[in-house]
Amino acid sequence: MFIFLYGQDIYRSRQKLKEIVDRYKKVQKSGLSLAYLDGENLKFEDFKDTIQQVSMFDEKKLLILSGVSANQDFKEKFLKDSKELSKTKDTILFYEDNEISKKDKFLNFLKTKAKTQNFQLLQGEKLKSWIGQECLKFKTEISREATDKLIEFAGNDLWLLSNEIKKLIGYRGGERIDAKDVEMMVSSKVETAIFKTIDAISQKNKKQALLLIHQHLEKGDNPLYLLSMVNYQFKNLLMVKDLMEKQRPYYFILKTTRLHPFVAKKSYQQAGKFTFLELKKIYRKIFQADLDIKTGKINPETALDLLIAGI
């Protein structure tokens, strides 16, 4: 069986991925037939070997391949062998953290042959509804004015919104969240200290970046929150860098990304210090760190350290 998860809303797509993994682990108790494969650098022959290996526990495999869209050789060989692979009793899950090209034959093959879900960024009423539902999970209501103000400050980044909602719920102690609460508690998009960390990374000063991260941890900041903030800012850098590579003017970038002016300015400055390829690689490392944390492979603090050291 093939599963295909893709789209720009990586918050919801990763939630879905975690849901699939958790469900698999409940059925296949050993967990030894679960494998995460770097699709971008994966050789098709190695993939076939993994598929053909017999599980010592007679378990069905769950293979998760991320970033295959960038691996042309793999895609061509997979399509040639697709009829045989379609017969597998194992589950092969393809994960792409972006939209897919309509010209990509491999990804269009998956759209027709796999259980597919496209996670588009939430906008307008759908975004407001999501915020309301998140609050209700904690038996807390939020006013429409507070919802509008929260979107004004945090945009449609669900990682950031989720963390800010939890902060607001903790502050209100279960009582209704109003606009004044958002104005008091929610920082505008990204905290300045995160920009300092990204600046240190862009200057290849890992020691300074680690120092800044640990200053946050010592103050009691949640490591998952810090990771989500780093993730958020590198996603911004990718968006901005893509438009810069297309030689779009700054005012066009500001309008298209809908970033807060302060965030847009800092992102524009920082994006110039990276190549587009560097940003893509860093973004994938952030994804892997998040996945390792959520699947219990590593504790959050260590994952943050290894991420910064590996960039």
ChimeraX commands (.cxc) that place a marker at each C-alpha (Angstrom):
marker #1 position 0.00,0.00,0.00 radius 0.5
marker #1 position 1.16,3.51,-0.82 radius 0.5
marker #1 position 0.41,6.60,1.27 radius 0.5
marker #1 position 1.24,10.09,0.03 radius 0.5
marker #1 position 1.24,13.13,2.36 radius 0.5
marker #1 position 2.24,16.51,0.97 radius 0.5
marker #1 position 1.59,20.24,1.15 radius 0.5
marker #1 position 2.86,23.46,2.69 radius 0.5
marker #1 position 1.06,23.02,6.01 radius 0.5
marker #1 position 3.68,20.85,7.67 radius 0.5
marker #1 position 2.06,21.18,11.10 radius 0.5
marker #1 position -1.02,19.19,10.07 radius 0.5
marker #1 position 0.92,16.88,7.74 radius 0.5
marker #1 position 3.32,15.92,10.53 radius 0.5
marker #1 position 0.41,15.39,12.90 radius 0.5
marker #1 position -1.02,12.98,10.34 radius 0.5
marker #1 position 2.34,11.27,9.94 radius 0.5
marker #1 position 2.65,10.83,13.71 radius 0.5
marker #1 position -0.90,9.46,13.84 radius 0.5
marker #1 position -0.02,6.83,11.21 radius 0.5
marker #1 position 3.20,5.86,13.01 radius 0.5
marker #1 position 1.46,5.61,16.40 radius 0.5
marker #1 position -1.28,3.44,14.92 radius 0.5
marker #1 position 1.33,1.19,13.31 radius 0.5
marker #1 position 3.24,0.80,16.58 radius 0.5
marker #1 position 0.09,-0.33,18.38 radius 0.5
marker #1 position -0.35,-3.14,15.87 radius 0.5
marker #1 position 3.29,-4.08,15.23 radius 0.5
marker #1 position 4.65,-4.22,18.77 radius 0.5
marker #1 position 8.37,-4.73,18.09 radius 0.5
marker #1 position 8.74,-1.55,16.02 radius 0.5
marker #1 position 11.69,-3.13,14.21 radius 0.5
marker #1 position 9.91,-3.05,10.85 radius 0.5
marker #1 position 9.49,0.73,10.94 radius 0.5
marker #1 position 12.11,2.64,8.91 radius 0.5
marker #1 position 12.69,6.30,8.07 radius 0.5
marker #1 position 14.54,6.76,4.77 radius 0.5
marker #1 position 16.13,9.91,3.37 radius 0.5
marker #1 position 14.36,9.93,0.01 radius 0.5
marker #1 position 16.47,12.74,-1.37 radius 0.5
marker #1 position 19.65,10.63,-1.23 radius 0.5
marker #1 position 18.15,7.13,-1.33 radius 0.5
marker #1 position 19.38,4.64,-3.92 radius 0.5
marker #1 position 16.55,2.67,-5.48 radius 0.5
marker #1 position 18.53,-0.58,-5.12 radius 0.5
marker #1 position 18.84,-0.02,-1.35 radius 0.5
marker #1 position 15.13,0.69,-1.16 radius 0.5
marker #1 position 14.33,-2.57,-2.98 radius 0.5
marker #1 position 16.62,-4.49,-0.61 radius 0.5
marker #1 position 14.75,-3.03,2.36 radius 0.5
marker #1 position 11.40,-4.01,0.86 radius 0.5
marker #1 position 12.55,-7.56,0.13 radius 0.5
marker #1 position 14.06,-8.21,3.56 radius 0.5
marker #1 position 11.96,-10.70,5.54 radius 0.5
marker #1 position 10.93,-9.49,8.99 radius 0.5
marker #1 position 12.07,-11.81,11.78 radius 0.5
marker #1 position 8.78,-11.08,13.58 radius 0.5
marker #1 position 6.64,-11.65,10.48 radius 0.5
marker #1 position 5.50,-8.03,10.67 radius 0.5
marker #1 position 4.35,-5.77,7.89 radius 0.5
marker #1 position 6.82,-2.96,7.25 radius 0.5
marker #1 position 6.15,0.75,7.37 radius 0.5
marker #1 position 8.73,2.65,5.31 radius 0.5
marker #1 position 8.66,6.44,5.44 radius 0.5
marker #1 position 10.43,8.21,2.58 radius 0.5
marker #1 position 10.81,11.99,2.82 radius 0.5
marker #1 position 11.99,14.30,0.03 radius 0.5
marker #1 position 11.86,11.82,-2.86 radius 0.5
marker #1 position 10.76,14.62,-5.20 radius 0.5
marker #1 position 14.40,15.77,-5.44 radius 0.5
marker #1 position 15.71,12.30,-6.37 radius 0.5
marker #1 position 15.26,11.93,-10.14 radius 0.5
marker #1 position 17.09,8.60,-10.46 radius 0.5
marker #1 position 14.97,7.01,-7.73 radius 0.5
marker #1 position 11.73,8.27,-9.28 radius 0.5
marker #1 position 12.54,6.94,-12.74 radius 0.5
marker #1 position 13.47,3.48,-11.45 radius 0.5
marker #1 position 10.47,3.36,-9.14 radius 0.5
marker #1 position 8.08,4.09,-12.02 radius 0.5
marker #1 position 9.65,1.32,-14.13 radius 0.5
marker #1 position 9.11,-1.13,-11.25 radius 0.5
marker #1 position 5.79,0.33,-10.05 radius 0.5
marker #1 position 3.59,-2.65,-11.04 radius 0.5
marker #1 position 5.62,-5.05,-8.90 radius 0.5
marker #1 position 5.92,-2.59,-6.02 radius 0.5
marker #1 position 2.17,-1.99,-6.05 radius 0.5
marker #1 position 1.68,-5.63,-5.01 radius 0.5
marker #1 position 3.58,-5.23,-1.73 radius 0.5
marker #1 position 1.75,-6.00,1.50 radius 0.5
marker #1 position 3.94,-3.46,3.29 radius 0.5
marker #1 position 3.10,0.24,3.63 radius 0.5
marker #1 position 5.29,2.75,1.81 radius 0.5
marker #1 position 4.63,6.31,2.93 radius 0.5
marker #1 position 5.93,9.21,0.84 radius 0.5
marker #1 position 6.20,12.56,2.61 radius 0.5
marker #1 position 6.76,15.92,0.88 radius 0.5
marker #1 position 6.73,19.13,2.89 radius 0.5
marker #1 position 5.59,21.31,-0.01 radius 0.5
marker #1 position 3.27,21.50,-2.98 radius 0.5
marker #1 position 4.08,19.22,-5.91 radius 0.5
marker #1 position 4.74,20.10,-9.52 radius 0.5
marker #1 position 1.96,19.17,-11.96 radius 0.5
marker #1 position 4.72,18.12,-14.38 radius 0.5
marker #1 position 6.26,15.56,-12.03 radius 0.5
marker #1 position 5.20,12.14,-13.38 radius 0.5
marker #1 position 6.25,10.28,-10.23 radius 0.5
marker #1 position 4.29,12.47,-7.83 radius 0.5
marker #1 position 1.28,12.46,-10.14 radius 0.5
marker #1 position 1.53,8.66,-10.19 radius 0.5
marker #1 position 1.31,8.70,-6.39 radius 0.5
marker #1 position -1.73,10.97,-6.49 radius 0.5
marker #1 position -3.59,8.33,-8.50 radius 0.5
marker #1 position -2.23,5.14,-6.86 radius 0.5
marker #1 position -1.73,6.12,-3.22 radius 0.5
marker #1 position -3.97,7.15,-0.36 radius 0.5
marker #1 position -3.27,10.85,-0.77 radius 0.5
marker #1 position -3.79,13.87,1.44 radius 0.5
marker #1 position -2.84,17.44,0.49 radius 0.5
marker #1 position -2.29,19.77,3.46 radius 0.5
marker #1 position -2.82,23.28,2.18 radius 0.5
marker #1 position -2.18,26.33,4.35 radius 0.5
marker #1 position -5.29,27.39,6.24 radius 0.5
marker #1 position -6.70,30.83,5.46 radius 0.5
marker #1 position -9.70,32.94,6.43 radius 0.5
marker #1 position -12.57,31.19,8.18 radius 0.5
marker #1 position -10.86,27.78,8.07 radius 0.5
marker #1 position -7.93,29.21,10.04 radius 0.5
marker #1 position -10.24,30.89,12.55 radius 0.5
marker #1 position -12.17,27.64,12.97 radius 0.5
marker #1 position -8.91,25.75,13.59 radius 0.5
marker #1 position -7.94,28.23,16.34 radius 0.5
marker #1 position -11.34,27.84,17.97 radius 0.5
marker #1 position -11.08,24.03,17.88 radius 0.5
marker #1 position -7.56,24.11,19.37 radius 0.5
marker #1 position -8.85,26.17,22.29 radius 0.5
marker #1 position -11.81,23.85,22.80 radius 0.5
marker #1 position -9.40,20.89,23.15 radius 0.5
marker #1 position -8.41,22.53,26.44 radius 0.5
marker #1 position -12.03,23.46,27.29 radius 0.5
marker #1 position -11.31,27.14,26.66 radius 0.5
marker #1 position -13.18,29.62,24.50 radius 0.5
marker #1 position -11.63,32.47,22.51 radius 0.5
marker #1 position -13.43,35.58,21.32 radius 0.5
marker #1 position -13.62,36.46,17.63 radius 0.5
marker #1 position -11.69,39.68,18.32 radius 0.5
marker #1 position -8.95,37.69,20.09 radius 0.5
marker #1 position -8.83,35.24,17.17 radius 0.5
marker #1 position -8.39,38.10,14.70 radius 0.5
marker #1 position -5.68,39.65,16.86 radius 0.5
marker #1 position -3.88,36.31,17.21 radius 0.5
marker #1 position -3.83,35.88,13.42 radius 0.5
marker #1 position -2.60,39.46,13.04 radius 0.5
marker #1 position 0.34,38.70,15.32 radius 0.5
marker #1 position 1.11,35.08,14.43 radius 0.5
marker #1 position -0.18,34.70,10.86 radius 0.5
marker #1 position -1.18,31.23,9.67 radius 0.5
marker #1 position 1.82,29.34,10.99 radius 0.5
marker #1 position 0.16,26.57,13.00 radius 0.5
marker #1 position 3.36,25.72,14.88 radius 0.5
marker #1 position 3.53,29.23,16.26 radius 0.5
marker #1 position -0.22,29.52,16.77 radius 0.5
marker #1 position -0.34,26.24,18.69 radius 0.5
marker #1 position 2.36,27.40,21.10 radius 0.5
marker #1 position 0.81,30.84,21.57 radius 0.5
marker #1 position -2.62,29.30,22.21 radius 0.5
marker #1 position -1.13,27.08,24.94 radius 0.5
marker #1 position 0.52,30.13,26.53 radius 0.5
marker #1 position -2.77,32.02,26.47 radius 0.5
marker #1 position -4.70,29.10,27.96 radius 0.5
marker #1 position -2.13,28.78,30.73 radius 0.5
marker #1 position -2.35,32.51,31.42 radius 0.5
marker #1 position -6.17,32.55,31.50 radius 0.5
marker #1 position -6.47,29.32,33.50 radius 0.5
marker #1 position -9.32,28.01,31.36 radius 0.5
marker #1 position -11.25,31.30,31.24 radius 0.5
marker #1 position -12.31,32.92,27.94 radius 0.5
marker #1 position -9.46,34.46,25.96 radius 0.5
marker #1 position -10.05,38.07,24.89 radius 0.5
marker #1 position -8.19,40.46,22.59 radius 0.5
marker #1 position -6.44,42.18,25.50 radius 0.5
marker #1 position -4.95,38.84,26.56 radius 0.5
marker #1 position -3.47,38.34,23.10 radius 0.5
marker #1 position -2.03,41.87,23.08 radius 0.5
marker #1 position -0.39,41.25,26.44 radius 0.5
marker #1 position 0.93,37.72,25.94 radius 0.5
marker #1 position 1.68,37.18,22.25 radius 0.5
marker #1 position 4.86,38.46,20.66 radius 0.5
marker #1 position 4.66,39.65,17.07 radius 0.5
marker #1 position 5.47,36.58,14.95 radius 0.5
marker #1 position 9.03,35.74,16.00 radius 0.5
marker #1 position 10.93,36.79,19.09 radius 0.5
marker #1 position 14.02,38.92,18.50 radius 0.5
marker #1 position 16.20,36.34,20.25 radius 0.5
marker #1 position 15.35,33.75,17.58 radius 0.5
marker #1 position 16.61,36.17,14.93 radius 0.5
marker #1 position 19.87,36.39,16.89 radius 0.5
marker #1 position 20.16,32.61,16.84 radius 0.5
marker #1 position 19.55,32.48,13.07 radius 0.5
marker #1 position 22.11,35.27,12.58 radius 0.5
marker #1 position 24.67,33.20,14.50 radius 0.5
marker #1 position 23.89,30.15,12.34 radius 0.5
marker #1 position 24.24,32.20,9.13 radius 0.5
marker #1 position 27.67,33.39,10.31 radius 0.5
marker #1 position 28.70,29.75,10.97 radius 0.5
marker #1 position 29.03,30.61,14.66 radius 0.5
marker #1 position 27.58,27.42,16.13 radius 0.5
marker #1 position 29.02,28.15,19.56 radius 0.5
marker #1 position 27.05,31.40,19.79 radius 0.5
marker #1 position 23.89,29.77,18.40 radius 0.5
marker #1 position 24.07,26.99,21.00 radius 0.5
marker #1 position 24.71,29.54,23.75 radius 0.5
marker #1 position 21.60,31.50,22.77 radius 0.5
marker #1 position 19.46,28.35,22.66 radius 0.5
marker #1 position 20.68,27.25,26.09 radius 0.5
marker #1 position 19.94,30.68,27.54 radius 0.5
marker #1 position 16.31,30.08,26.56 radius 0.5
marker #1 position 16.31,26.58,28.02 radius 0.5
marker #1 position 17.77,27.84,31.30 radius 0.5
marker #1 position 14.94,30.39,31.50 radius 0.5
marker #1 position 12.49,27.50,31.26 radius 0.5
marker #1 position 11.42,27.87,27.64 radius 0.5
marker #1 position 10.03,24.64,26.16 radius 0.5
marker #1 position 12.54,23.04,23.72 radius 0.5
marker #1 position 9.69,22.05,21.38 radius 0.5
marker #1 position 8.60,25.69,21.30 radius 0.5
marker #1 position 12.15,26.78,20.47 radius 0.5
marker #1 position 12.35,24.18,17.71 radius 0.5
marker #1 position 9.03,25.37,16.29 radius 0.5
marker #1 position 10.32,28.96,16.27 radius 0.5
marker #1 position 13.51,27.94,14.45 radius 0.5
marker #1 position 11.37,25.91,12.05 radius 0.5
marker #1 position 9.07,28.89,11.50 radius 0.5
marker #1 position 11.90,31.27,10.69 radius 0.5
marker #1 position 13.69,28.91,8.30 radius 0.5
marker #1 position 10.39,28.35,6.50 radius 0.5
marker #1 position 10.18,32.14,6.10 radius 0.5
marker #1 position 13.75,32.23,4.79 radius 0.5
marker #1 position 12.91,29.58,2.19 radius 0.5
marker #1 position 9.87,31.56,0.99 radius 0.5
marker #1 position 11.81,34.81,0.81 radius 0.5
marker #1 position 14.88,33.23,-0.80 radius 0.5
marker #1 position 12.72,31.61,-3.48 radius 0.5
marker #1 position 11.31,35.00,-4.43 radius 0.5
marker #1 position 14.75,36.60,-4.28 radius 0.5
marker #1 position 16.08,33.96,-6.68 radius 0.5
marker #1 position 13.24,34.89,-9.03 radius 0.5
marker #1 position 14.45,38.51,-8.73 radius 0.5
marker #1 position 11.24,39.77,-7.19 radius 0.5
marker #1 position 11.48,43.25,-5.59 radius 0.5
marker #1 position 11.21,43.69,-1.83 radius 0.5
marker #1 position 7.73,45.24,-1.89 radius 0.5
marker #1 position 6.50,42.20,-3.89 radius 0.5
marker #1 position 8.04,39.83,-1.33 radius 0.5
marker #1 position 6.39,41.72,1.54 radius 0.5
marker #1 position 2.98,41.57,-0.17 radius 0.5
marker #1 position 3.24,37.94,-1.34 radius 0.5
marker #1 position 4.51,36.38,1.91 radius 0.5
marker #1 position 2.14,38.43,4.10 radius 0.5
marker #1 position 4.82,38.50,6.77 radius 0.5
marker #1 position 4.83,41.12,9.49 radius 0.5
marker #1 position 7.02,44.02,8.17 radius 0.5
marker #1 position 9.59,43.48,10.94 radius 0.5
marker #1 position 9.82,39.74,10.18 radius 0.5
marker #1 position 9.92,40.35,6.43 radius 0.5
marker #1 position 12.81,42.80,6.77 radius 0.5
marker #1 position 14.86,40.47,8.99 radius 0.5
marker #1 position 14.09,37.48,6.78 radius 0.5
marker #1 position 15.15,39.38,3.68 radius 0.5
marker #1 position 18.46,40.29,5.32 radius 0.5
marker #1 position 19.10,36.76,6.59 radius 0.5
marker #1 position 18.08,34.98,3.38 radius 0.5
marker #1 position 20.92,36.72,1.57 radius 0.5
marker #1 position 23.42,34.89,3.80 radius 0.5
marker #1 position 22.31,31.43,2.63 radius 0.5
marker #1 position 22.02,29.68,-0.70 radius 0.5
marker #1 position 18.63,28.17,-1.54 radius 0.5
marker #1 position 20.17,24.69,-1.38 radius 0.5
marker #1 position 21.59,25.37,2.10 radius 0.5
marker #1 position 18.17,26.45,3.33 radius 0.5
marker #1 position 16.49,23.34,1.91 radius 0.5
marker #1 position 19.03,21.08,3.64 radius 0.5
marker #1 position 18.62,22.90,6.96 radius 0.5
marker #1 position 14.84,22.72,6.70 radius 0.5
marker #1 position 15.02,18.95,6.16 radius 0.5
marker #1 position 17.27,18.61,9.22 radius 0.5
marker #1 position 14.69,20.51,11.27 radius 0.5
marker #1 position 12.01,18.13,10.01 radius 0.5
marker #1 position 14.12,15.12,10.98 radius 0.5
marker #1 position 14.82,16.55,14.45 radius 0.5
marker #1 position 11.10,17.12,15.01 radius 0.5
marker #1 position 10.27,13.62,13.78 radius 0.5
marker #1 position 12.90,12.03,16.02 radius 0.5
marker #1 position 11.48,13.86,19.04 radius 0.5
marker #1 position 7.86,12.97,18.31 radius 0.5
marker #1 position 8.68,9.30,17.72 radius 0.5
marker #1 position 10.66,9.08,20.96 radius 0.5
marker #1 position 14.06,8.49,19.36 radius 0.5
marker #1 position 15.69,11.41,21.17 radius 0.5
marker #1 position 14.89,13.92,23.90 radius 0.5
marker #1 position 14.10,17.50,22.76 radius 0.5
marker #1 position 17.13,19.22,24.34 radius 0.5
marker #1 position 19.59,16.80,22.71 radius 0.5
marker #1 position 17.77,17.11,19.37 radius 0.5
marker #1 position 18.16,20.90,19.50 radius 0.5
marker #1 position 21.88,20.61,20.26 radius 0.5
marker #1 position 22.48,18.11,17.47 radius 0.5
marker #1 position 20.44,20.20,15.03 radius 0.5
marker #1 position 22.41,23.39,15.67 radius 0.5
marker #1 position 25.74,21.51,15.65 radius 0.5
marker #1 position 24.81,19.79,12.37 radius 0.5
marker #1 position 23.84,22.93,10.45 radius 0.5
marker link #1:1,2 radius 0.2
marker link #1:2,3 radius 0.2
marker link #1:3,4 radius 0.2
marker link #1:4,5 radius 0.2
marker link #1:5,6 radius 0.2
marker link #1:6,7 radius 0.2
marker link #1:7,8 radius 0.2
marker link #1:8,9 radius 0.2
marker link #1:9,10 radius 0.2
marker link #1:10,11 radius 0.2
marker link #1:11,12 radius 0.2
marker link #1:12,13 radius 0.2
marker link #1:13,14 radius 0.2
marker link #1:14,15 radius 0.2
marker link #1:15,16 radius 0.2
marker link #1:16,17 radius 0.2
marker link #1:17,18 radius 0.2
marker link #1:18,19 radius 0.2
marker link #1:19,20 radius 0.2
marker link #1:20,21 radius 0.2
marker link #1:21,22 radius 0.2
marker link #1:22,23 radius 0.2
marker link #1:23,24 radius 0.2
marker link #1:24,25 radius 0.2
marker link #1:25,26 radius 0.2
marker link #1:26,27 radius 0.2
marker link #1:27,28 radius 0.2
marker link #1:28,29 radius 0.2
marker link #1:29,30 radius 0.2
marker link #1:30,31 radius 0.2
marker link #1:31,32 radius 0.2
marker link #1:32,33 radius 0.2
marker link #1:33,34 radius 0.2
marker link #1:34,35 radius 0.2
marker link #1:35,36 radius 0.2
marker link #1:36,37 radius 0.2
marker link #1:37,38 radius 0.2
marker link #1:38,39 radius 0.2
marker link #1:39,40 radius 0.2
marker link #1:40,41 radius 0.2
marker link #1:41,42 radius 0.2
marker link #1:42,43 radius 0.2
marker link #1:43,44 radius 0.2
marker link #1:44,45 radius 0.2
marker link #1:45,46 radius 0.2
marker link #1:46,47 radius 0.2
marker link #1:47,48 radius 0.2
marker link #1:48,49 radius 0.2
marker link #1:49,50 radius 0.2
marker link #1:50,51 radius 0.2
marker link #1:51,52 radius 0.2
marker link #1:52,53 radius 0.2
marker link #1:53,54 radius 0.2
marker link #1:54,55 radius 0.2
marker link #1:55,56 radius 0.2
marker link #1:56,57 radius 0.2
marker link #1:57,58 radius 0.2
marker link #1:58,59 radius 0.2
marker link #1:59,60 radius 0.2
marker link #1:60,61 radius 0.2
marker link #1:61,62 radius 0.2
marker link #1:62,63 radius 0.2
marker link #1:63,64 radius 0.2
marker link #1:64,65 radius 0.2
marker link #1:65,66 radius 0.2
marker link #1:66,67 radius 0.2
marker link #1:67,68 radius 0.2
marker link #1:68,69 radius 0.2
marker link #1:69,70 radius 0.2
marker link #1:70,71 radius 0.2
marker link #1:71,72 radius 0.2
marker link #1:72,73 radius 0.2
marker link #1:73,74 radius 0.2
marker link #1:74,75 radius 0.2
marker link #1:75,76 radius 0.2
marker link #1:76,77 radius 0.2
marker link #1:77,78 radius 0.2
marker link #1:78,79 radius 0.2
marker link #1:79,80 radius 0.2
marker link #1:80,81 radius 0.2
marker link #1:81,82 radius 0.2
marker link #1:82,83 radius 0.2
marker link #1:83,84 radius 0.2
marker link #1:84,85 radius 0.2
marker link #1:85,86 radius 0.2
marker link #1:86,87 radius 0.2
marker link #1:87,88 radius 0.2
marker link #1:88,89 radius 0.2
marker link #1:89,90 radius 0.2
marker link #1:90,91 radius 0.2
marker link #1:91,92 radius 0.2
marker link #1:92,93 radius 0.2
marker link #1:93,94 radius 0.2
marker link #1:94,95 radius 0.2
marker link #1:95,96 radius 0.2
marker link #1:96,97 radius 0.2
marker link #1:97,98 radius 0.2
marker link #1:98,99 radius 0.2
marker link #1:99,100 radius 0.2
marker link #1:100,101 radius 0.2
marker link #1:101,102 radius 0.2
marker link #1:102,103 radius 0.2
marker link #1:103,104 radius 0.2
marker link #1:104,105 radius 0.2
marker link #1:105,106 radius 0.2
marker link #1:106,107 radius 0.2
marker link #1:107,108 radius 0.2
marker link #1:108,109 radius 0.2
marker link #1:109,110 radius 0.2
marker link #1:110,111 radius 0.2
marker link #1:111,112 radius 0.2
marker link #1:112,113 radius 0.2
marker link #1:113,114 radius 0.2
marker link #1:114,115 radius 0.2
marker link #1:115,116 radius 0.2
marker link #1:116,117 radius 0.2
marker link #1:117,118 radius 0.2
marker link #1:118,119 radius 0.2
marker link #1:119,120 radius 0.2
marker link #1:120,121 radius 0.2
marker link #1:121,122 radius 0.2
marker link #1:122,123 radius 0.2
marker link #1:123,124 radius 0.2
marker link #1:124,125 radius 0.2
marker link #1:125,126 radius 0.2
marker link #1:126,127 radius 0.2
marker link #1:127,128 radius 0.2
marker link #1:128,129 radius 0.2
marker link #1:129,130 radius 0.2
marker link #1:130,131 radius 0.2
marker link #1:131,132 radius 0.2
marker link #1:132,133 radius 0.2
marker link #1:133,134 radius 0.2
marker link #1:134,135 radius 0.2
marker link #1:135,136 radius 0.2
marker link #1:136,137 radius 0.2
marker link #1:137,138 radius 0.2
marker link #1:138,139 radius 0.2
marker link #1:139,140 radius 0.2
marker link #1:140,141 radius 0.2
marker link #1:141,142 radius 0.2
marker link #1:142,143 radius 0.2
marker link #1:143,144 radius 0.2
marker link #1:144,145 radius 0.2
marker link #1:145,146 radius 0.2
marker link #1:146,147 radius 0.2
marker link #1:147,148 radius 0.2
marker link #1:148,149 radius 0.2
marker link #1:149,150 radius 0.2
marker link #1:150,151 radius 0.2
marker link #1:151,152 radius 0.2
marker link #1:152,153 radius 0.2
marker link #1:153,154 radius 0.2
marker link #1:154,155 radius 0.2
marker link #1:155,156 radius 0.2
marker link #1:156,157 radius 0.2
marker link #1:157,158 radius 0.2
marker link #1:158,159 radius 0.2
marker link #1:159,160 radius 0.2
marker link #1:160,161 radius 0.2
marker link #1:161,162 radius 0.2
marker link #1:162,163 radius 0.2
marker link #1:163,164 radius 0.2
marker link #1:164,165 radius 0.2
marker link #1:165,166 radius 0.2
marker link #1:166,167 radius 0.2
marker link #1:167,168 radius 0.2
marker link #1:168,169 radius 0.2
marker link #1:169,170 radius 0.2
marker link #1:170,171 radius 0.2
marker link #1:171,172 radius 0.2
marker link #1:172,173 radius 0.2
marker link #1:173,174 radius 0.2
marker link #1:174,175 radius 0.2
marker link #1:175,176 radius 0.2
marker link #1:176,177 radius 0.2
marker link #1:177,178 radius 0.2
marker link #1:178,179 radius 0.2
marker link #1:179,180 radius 0.2
marker link #1:180,181 radius 0.2
marker link #1:181,182 radius 0.2
marker link #1:182,183 radius 0.2
marker link #1:183,184 radius 0.2
marker link #1:184,185 radius 0.2
marker link #1:185,186 radius 0.2
marker link #1:186,187 radius 0.2
marker link #1:187,188 radius 0.2
marker link #1:188,189 radius 0.2
marker link #1:189,190 radius 0.2
marker link #1:190,191 radius 0.2
marker link #1:191,192 radius 0.2
marker link #1:192,193 radius 0.2
marker link #1:193,194 radius 0.2
marker link #1:194,195 radius 0.2
marker link #1:195,196 radius 0.2
marker link #1:196,197 radius 0.2
marker link #1:197,198 radius 0.2
marker link #1:198,199 radius 0.2
marker link #1:199,200 radius 0.2
marker link #1:200,201 radius 0.2
marker link #1:201,202 radius 0.2
marker link #1:202,203 radius 0.2
marker link #1:203,204 radius 0.2
marker link #1:204,205 radius 0.2
marker link #1:205,206 radius 0.2
marker link #1:206,207 radius 0.2
marker link #1:207,208 radius 0.2
marker link #1:208,209 radius 0.2
marker link #1:209,210 radius 0.2
marker link #1:210,211 radius 0.2
marker link #1:211,212 radius 0.2
marker link #1:212,213 radius 0.2
marker link #1:213,214 radius 0.2
marker link #1:214,215 radius 0.2
marker link #1:215,216 radius 0.2
marker link #1:216,217 radius 0.2
marker link #1:217,218 radius 0.2
marker link #1:218,219 radius 0.2
marker link #1:219,220 radius 0.2
marker link #1:220,221 radius 0.2
marker link #1:221,222 radius 0.2
marker link #1:222,223 radius 0.2
marker link #1:223,224 radius 0.2
marker link #1:224,225 radius 0.2
marker link #1:225,226 radius 0.2
marker link #1:226,227 radius 0.2
marker link #1:227,228 radius 0.2
marker link #1:228,229 radius 0.2
marker link #1:229,230 radius 0.2
marker link #1:230,231 radius 0.2
marker link #1:231,232 radius 0.2
marker link #1:232,233 radius 0.2
marker link #1:233,234 radius 0.2
marker link #1:234,235 radius 0.2
marker link #1:235,236 radius 0.2
marker link #1:236,237 radius 0.2
marker link #1:237,238 radius 0.2
marker link #1:238,239 radius 0.2
marker link #1:239,240 radius 0.2
marker link #1:240,241 radius 0.2
marker link #1:241,242 radius 0.2
marker link #1:242,243 radius 0.2
marker link #1:243,244 radius 0.2
marker link #1:244,245 radius 0.2
marker link #1:245,246 radius 0.2
marker link #1:246,247 radius 0.2
marker link #1:247,248 radius 0.2
marker link #1:248,249 radius 0.2
marker link #1:249,250 radius 0.2
marker link #1:250,251 radius 0.2
marker link #1:251,252 radius 0.2
marker link #1:252,253 radius 0.2
marker link #1:253,254 radius 0.2
marker link #1:254,255 radius 0.2
marker link #1:255,256 radius 0.2
marker link #1:256,257 radius 0.2
marker link #1:257,258 radius 0.2
marker link #1:258,259 radius 0.2
marker link #1:259,260 radius 0.2
marker link #1:260,261 radius 0.2
marker link #1:261,262 radius 0.2
marker link #1:262,263 radius 0.2
marker link #1:263,264 radius 0.2
marker link #1:264,265 radius 0.2
marker link #1:265,266 radius 0.2
marker link #1:266,267 radius 0.2
marker link #1:267,268 radius 0.2
marker link #1:268,269 radius 0.2
marker link #1:269,270 radius 0.2
marker link #1:270,271 radius 0.2
marker link #1:271,272 radius 0.2
marker link #1:272,273 radius 0.2
marker link #1:273,274 radius 0.2
marker link #1:274,275 radius 0.2
marker link #1:275,276 radius 0.2
marker link #1:276,277 radius 0.2
marker link #1:277,278 radius 0.2
marker link #1:278,279 radius 0.2
marker link #1:279,280 radius 0.2
marker link #1:280,281 radius 0.2
marker link #1:281,282 radius 0.2
marker link #1:282,283 radius 0.2
marker link #1:283,284 radius 0.2
marker link #1:284,285 radius 0.2
marker link #1:285,286 radius 0.2
marker link #1:286,287 radius 0.2
marker link #1:287,288 radius 0.2
marker link #1:288,289 radius 0.2
marker link #1:289,290 radius 0.2
marker link #1:290,291 radius 0.2
marker link #1:291,292 radius 0.2
marker link #1:292,293 radius 0.2
marker link #1:293,294 radius 0.2
marker link #1:294,295 radius 0.2
marker link #1:295,296 radius 0.2
marker link #1:296,297 radius 0.2
marker link #1:297,298 radius 0.2
marker link #1:298,299 radius 0.2
marker link #1:299,300 radius 0.2
marker link #1:300,301 radius 0.2
marker link #1:301,302 radius 0.2
marker link #1:302,303 radius 0.2
marker link #1:303,304 radius 0.2
marker link #1:304,305 radius 0.2
marker link #1:305,306 radius 0.2
marker link #1:306,307 radius 0.2
marker link #1:307,308 radius 0.2
marker link #1:308,309 radius 0.2
marker link #1:309,310 radius 0.2
marker link #1:310,311 radius 0.2
view
